[in-house]
Amino acid sequence: MNKEILEVAESVSNEKSLPREKIFKTLESALEIAIKKKYKKKINIKVYINRKNGIFNVYRIWTIVKNVKYPEKEINIKNIKNKNVKIGEYIKNKIKSIKFDRISTQTAKQVIIQKMKQAEKLMILKKIKKKKGKIISGFIKKINKNYTIIDIGYNLEAILLKEDMILKEKFKKGDKIKGLIYKFKQKNNKYKIFITRSKNNILIELLKLQIPEIKKKIIKIINISRYPGLRSKIAIKSKDKRIDPIGTCIGIKGLRIQKISNQLSGEKIDIILWNKNPKKFVINAMAPAKIINIKKNKINKMMEILVKNDNIAKAIGKKGQNIKLASKLTKWNIHILNNNNKNKNII
């Protein structure tokens, strides 16, 4: 068994890239479980493995208490000769090495394997937790009415809730999907990983992945307004005057922004140049509509804009998307007037 202990520790350390000390700790825990099964009474056992030769010593542990409730695990402080000990501390007595029969050995091995898997999964989860706020890829494993299960590898699954899905987006089993990790839940050593495709942060992270200038913070994202899967407006500015921020984000022949759009079910993405002048910012945000005139009401936080009659549809947008997104992006209530000051639309 001593030789087997060293072999297991070495092979698992090499295979799974787990720290050798962590493996020995797990082995000690596994041996303690196997040894406890040899006793009819519930006792406390502690195993110490020699890291060099694999020889292990077994100790029975008693907790020092004032009043004994569990004689198999506790000892009264009055019965201890050593007067330096305190209540709540432990004493240990070495017990004879236990001979493992075939069943005991097999049990120990099974526990070791199980604990190694648990340790490996915990290490992977620890790495995944560091990716909170980042995008991961996976494959659709199971589709439910209120959620979808994503296989993200390493024997781990992520949950895509209905409210985190893009509206009318349909998947089938096996489809590849990207999502942003935004939440973890733990209960009884079971972990739940939640991803989203509807929150604004996934768009920000996709922009960082596709546009190096944003990742390097040469181009800064000021604000985002979005209807997931339909349309979004992103206000940006460049820290480098030599760089055209809109052209940089859109890319040659629109390739950069198109790749991001494709990841979000064809969501149309408007890149808007931020301006510290509120009027100019609103004019930019209302693109593709062309503004003839604009009036600011600072008290009511309102902008009244004038457009030509043939431009009203563009200004409002499909189901009011353009003006609503522009209002949310600029944080100004926008009113549209036609060229004859008629047909007022209040958003």
C-alpha positions in Angstrom: 0.0 0.0 0.0 2.9 2.4 0.8 4.3 2.0 -2.8 0.8 2.4 -4.2 0.3 5.7 -2.3 3.5 7.2 -3.9 2.5 5.9 -7.3 -1.0 7.4 -7.1 0.4 10.7 -5.8 3.0 10.9 -8.6 0.8 9.9 -11.5 -2.1 12.2 -10.5 0.3 15.1 -10.0 1.7 14.6 -13.5 -1.6 13.9 -15.2 -3.8 16.6 -13.6 -1.1 19.2 -12.9 -2.2 19.3 -9.3 0.2 20.3 -6.5 1.8 17.2 -4.9 1.0 18.4 -1.4 -2.7 18.8 -2.2 -2.7 15.2 -3.5 -1.2 13.9 -0.3 -3.7 15.8 1.8 -6.5 14.2 -0.3 -4.9 10.8 0.1 -4.8 11.2 3.9 -8.4 12.2 3.9 -9.3 9.1 1.8 -7.4 6.8 4.1 -9.1 8.2 7.1 -12.5 7.4 5.5 -11.4 3.9 4.7 -10.0 3.3 8.2 -13.1 4.6 9.9 -15.2 2.0 8.1 -13.2 -0.7 10.0 -14.7 0.5 13.3 -18.3 0.0 14.4 -18.2 3.2 16.6 -17.9 6.6 15.1 -14.4 7.7 16.1 -12.1 10.5 14.9 -9.1 9.3 12.9 -6.1 11.3 11.6 -3.6 9.9 9.0 -0.2 11.3 8.4 1.7 10.1 5.2 5.4 10.4 4.9 5.9 12.3 1.6 9.2 10.5 0.9 8.5 6.8 1.5 4.7 6.6 1.6 4.6 5.1 5.1 1.6 6.3 7.0 0.8 6.5 10.7 -2.7 6.4 12.1 -3.9 8.3 15.2 -7.1 8.3 17.1 -8.2 11.9 18.0 -10.1 13.1 21.1 -11.4 16.6 21.6 -10.8 18.0 25.1 -14.0 19.1 26.7 -15.4 19.9 30.2 -18.4 17.6 29.9 -18.2 14.5 27.8 -21.2 13.9 25.5 -19.6 11.6 22.9 -17.2 9.2 24.7 -15.8 7.9 21.4 -14.6 11.3 20.3 -14.2 13.4 23.5 -12.2 13.3 26.7 -12.7 15.2 29.9 -10.0 17.7 30.7 -9.7 16.2 34.3 -8.5 12.9 32.9 -5.5 14.4 31.1 -2.1 14.5 32.9 -0.7 17.3 30.8 -2.0 20.5 32.5 -0.9 22.8 29.6 -3.8 21.7 27.4 -7.0 23.7 27.0 -10.6 22.9 26.3 -11.2 22.7 22.6 -7.8 21.4 21.8 -7.0 17.8 20.7 -5.0 14.9 21.9 -3.9 12.0 19.7 -2.8 8.4 20.4 -1.1 6.4 17.8 -2.9 3.1 17.0 -1.7 0.0 15.3 -1.3 0.0 11.6 -4.4 -1.5 10.0 -4.0 -4.3 7.5 -6.0 -3.6 4.4 -7.8 -6.5 2.8 -8.9 -6.5 -0.8 -12.2 -4.7 -0.1 -10.6 -2.0 2.2 -7.9 -1.4 -0.4 -10.5 -1.0 -3.2 -12.5 1.3 -1.0 -9.5 3.5 -0.3 -8.7 3.7 -4.0 -12.3 4.6 -4.9 -12.3 7.4 -2.3 -8.9 8.6 -3.6 -10.2 8.7 -7.2 -13.4 10.5 -6.1 -11.6 13.1 -4.1 -9.1 13.7 -6.8 -11.9 14.4 -9.2 -13.5 16.8 -6.7 -10.1 18.5 -6.2 -9.6 18.8 -9.9 -13.1 20.2 -10.4 -12.6 22.7 -7.6 -9.4 23.9 -9.3 -11.1 24.3 -12.6 -14.0 26.2 -10.9 -11.4 28.4 -9.3 -10.1 29.3 -12.7 -13.6 29.7 -14.2 -14.4 32.1 -11.3 -11.6 34.3 -12.4 -13.4 34.6 -15.7 -16.4 36.4 -14.2 -17.3 39.2 -16.5 -15.5 37.5 -19.4 -16.9 35.6 -22.4 -16.8 31.8 -22.7 -17.8 29.5 -25.5 -19.8 26.2 -25.2 -22.3 23.9 -26.9 -26.0 23.6 -26.3 -26.6 20.5 -24.2 -30.2 20.8 -23.1 -33.0 23.2 -23.9 -35.8 23.9 -21.4 -38.7 26.3 -21.4 -37.1 28.7 -18.9 -33.4 28.0 -19.4 -30.8 26.4 -21.6 -27.8 24.3 -20.4 -24.5 25.0 -22.0 -21.5 22.5 -22.0 -18.5 24.7 -21.4 -16.0 21.8 -21.1 -14.1 20.3 -18.1 -17.3 18.5 -17.2 -18.9 21.8 -16.3 -22.2 23.3 -17.4 -23.4 26.9 -17.5 -27.0 28.1 -17.3 -28.5 30.5 -19.7 -31.8 31.8 -18.2 -34.7 32.9 -20.3 -34.2 36.6 -19.3 -30.5 36.3 -20.3 -31.4 35.1 -23.8 -31.7 37.3 -26.8 -35.4 37.8 -27.8 -36.6 35.2 -30.4 -33.2 33.6 -30.5 -33.6 29.8 -31.2 -31.0 27.1 -30.7 -30.8 23.4 -31.2 -28.8 20.8 -29.4 -25.1 20.9 -30.4 -25.1 24.6 -31.5 -22.0 26.6 -30.5 -22.7 29.7 -28.4 -20.9 32.5 -26.6 -22.0 34.0 -23.3 -20.7 36.2 -20.6 -20.2 34.8 -17.1 -22.0 37.1 -14.6 -22.9 35.0 -11.5 -22.0 31.9 -9.5 -24.1 30.1 -7.0 -22.9 27.4 -4.5 -24.9 25.0 -2.5 -23.7 21.8 -0.8 -20.5 21.7 -2.9 -22.5 22.1 -6.1 -21.8 25.1 -8.3 -24.0 26.9 -10.8 -22.5 29.1 -13.4 -24.8 31.7 -15.0 -24.1 33.3 -18.4 -25.9 36.1 -20.3 -26.3 37.2 -23.9 -28.7 40.1 -23.1 -26.8 42.2 -20.7 -24.8 45.2 -22.0 -21.5 43.8 -20.7 -21.4 41.0 -23.3 -21.4 43.6 -26.1 -18.5 45.5 -24.3 -16.5 42.3 -24.0 -17.1 41.4 -27.7 -15.9 44.8 -28.7 -12.8 44.3 -26.7 -12.1 41.0 -28.3 -12.7 42.3 -31.8 -11.2 45.8 -31.5 -7.7 45.9 -30.0 -7.9 49.7 -29.7 -10.8 49.3 -27.2 -9.0 46.6 -25.2 -5.9 48.8 -25.0 -8.2 51.7 -23.9 -7.1 53.9 -26.9 -10.8 54.1 -27.7 -13.1 54.5 -24.7 -16.7 53.3 -24.5 -18.7 56.1 -22.8 -22.2 54.5 -22.8 -24.3 51.8 -24.4 -28.1 51.6 -25.0 -29.4 48.3 -26.4 -32.3 46.2 -27.5 -30.6 42.7 -27.3 -30.6 41.0 -30.7 -32.3 44.0 -32.5 -30.3 47.2 -32.2 -27.8 49.0 -30.1 -26.0 52.3 -29.9 -22.5 52.7 -28.5 -21.0 56.1 -27.7 -17.2 56.2 -28.0 -14.3 58.6 -28.0 -10.7 58.3 -28.9 -7.8 59.3 -26.7 -5.6 59.5 -29.7 -6.6 62.3 -32.1 -4.8 60.5 -35.0 -7.3 57.7 -34.8 -10.7 57.7 -36.4 -12.7 55.9 -33.6 -15.8 55.2 -35.7 -13.8 53.8 -38.7 -11.6 51.8 -36.4 -14.6 50.2 -34.7 -16.4 49.5 -37.9 -13.3 48.1 -39.6 -12.5 47.7 -43.3 -15.7 47.0 -45.2 -17.5 46.8 -41.8 -15.8 43.5 -41.0 -15.1 44.2 -37.3 -18.6 45.3 -36.4 -20.2 42.6 -38.6 -18.4 39.9 -36.7 -19.7 41.2 -33.4 -23.2 41.5 -34.9 -23.1 37.9 -36.1 -22.3 36.8 -32.5 -25.5 38.5 -31.3 -28.0 37.1 -33.8 -27.6 39.9 -36.3 -28.0 42.8 -33.8 -27.5 46.1 -35.7 -24.8 48.1 -33.9 -24.5 51.9 -34.4 -21.2 53.4 -33.4 -21.7 57.0 -32.1 -19.1 59.6 -31.6 -19.4 61.1 -28.1 -19.3 64.9 -27.7 -19.1 66.9 -24.5 -21.6 69.3 -26.2 -25.0 67.8 -25.4 -26.6 69.1 -28.7 -23.8 67.7 -30.9 -24.0 64.4 -29.0 -27.8 64.1 -29.5 -27.3 64.9 -33.2 -24.7 62.2 -33.5 -26.9 59.7 -31.5 -29.9 60.3 -33.8 -28.0 58.9 -36.8 -28.9 57.9 -39.5 -31.6 60.7 -39.3 -30.4 64.1 -40.3 -31.2 66.9 -37.9 -32.0 70.4 -39.3 -32.2 72.2 -36.0 -32.1 71.4 -32.3 -33.3 73.2 -29.2 -32.2 72.4 -25.6 -34.4 72.7 -22.5 -32.0 72.2 -19.6 -34.7 72.5 -16.9 -36.7 69.6 -18.3 -33.6 67.7 -19.6 -35.2 67.8 -23.1 -34.0 68.2 -26.6 -36.4 69.3 -29.4 -35.1 68.4 -32.8 -36.3 69.3 -36.2 -36.1 66.9 -39.2 -37.5 66.9 -42.7 -40.7 65.1 -43.3 -39.0 62.3 -45.3 -36.6 61.8 -42.4 -39.1 61.3 -39.6 -39.3 57.5 -40.1 -35.5 57.2 -39.8 -35.5 59.5 -36.8 -38.1 57.4 -35.0 -36.9 54.0 -36.3 -38.6 50.7 -36.3 -41.0 50.5 -33.3 -39.4 53.7 -32.0 -36.0 52.0 -31.6 -33.8 54.8 -32.9 -35.2 57.6 -30.8 -35.5 55.5 -27.7 -32.0 54.2 -27.9 -30.7 57.8 -28.6 -32.6 59.1 -25.6 -31.2 56.4 -23.4 -27.6 56.8 -24.7 -27.5 60.6 -24.3 -29.7 60.7 -21.2 -31.8 63.5 -22.8 -35.6 63.3 -23.5 -35.8 63.8 -27.3 -38.9 65.3 -29.0 -39.2 65.2 -32.8 -40.8 67.8 -35.0 -41.3 67.7 -38.7 -40.3 70.5 -41.0 -43.7 72.2 -40.5 -43.6 71.9 -36.7 -46.4 69.4 -36.8 -46.7 65.7 -35.9 -44.9 66.0 -32.6 -43.6 62.7 -31.2 -42.7 62.6 -27.5 -40.4 59.9 -26.2 
